[in-house]
Amino acid sequence: MSKESPALVAGQVGCAAALVLLADWAPVIEAPGSHAVALAAIVGGVAFGVWSILAVGMRRVSVMPELRENAELVTNGPYRLVRHPMYFALLTACGGLTFLPFALWRLGCWVALALILARKTVLEERQLRARFSAYAAYAAKTRRLLPLIW
């Protein structure tokens, strides 16, 4: 296990938990249309996350950036779109939570989450390249975290 893995996971959980637990849902309940984009991001992110978990299998899901012994290279489903779809899903859902209501601290929390997840992708991909010979070809044709961008 990488020395930084526990800190990365703690930061990821802390940022996501702050955004989830401190969201103000009252305005959303009173006027859902005024928060349609935020709600779409939250629902879309959660749905994409569920799809990602189903594609890889619940028994293979881990918050730690280290590969499990039973890891397999998954390139179908949401993994056709991005190499780290669960991270994309978390960023999307938490991006929506950033606007419930919008505050600079929420944006800072979301940016911190994005940086943490980007670092985790680096750690994971180092291991994936070492374990799976097909990973380089997969990585060459699939974006890392943001479809069509990065």
Secondary structure as GFF3:
##gff-version 3
##sequence-region A 1 150
A	DSSP	alpha_helix	5	21	.	.	.	ID=ss1
A	DSSP	alpha_helix	26	30	.	.	.	ID=ss2
A	DSSP	three_ten_helix	32	35	.	.	.	ID=ss3
A	DSSP	alpha_helix	36	56	.	.	.	ID=ss4
A	DSSP	three_ten_helix	58	60	.	.	.	ID=ss5
A	DSSP	three_ten_helix	77	80	.	.	.	ID=ss6
A	DSSP	alpha_helix	85	97	.	.	.	ID=ss7
A	DSSP	alpha_helix	104	131	.	.	.	ID=ss8
A	DSSP	alpha_helix	135	141	.	.	.	ID=ss9
###
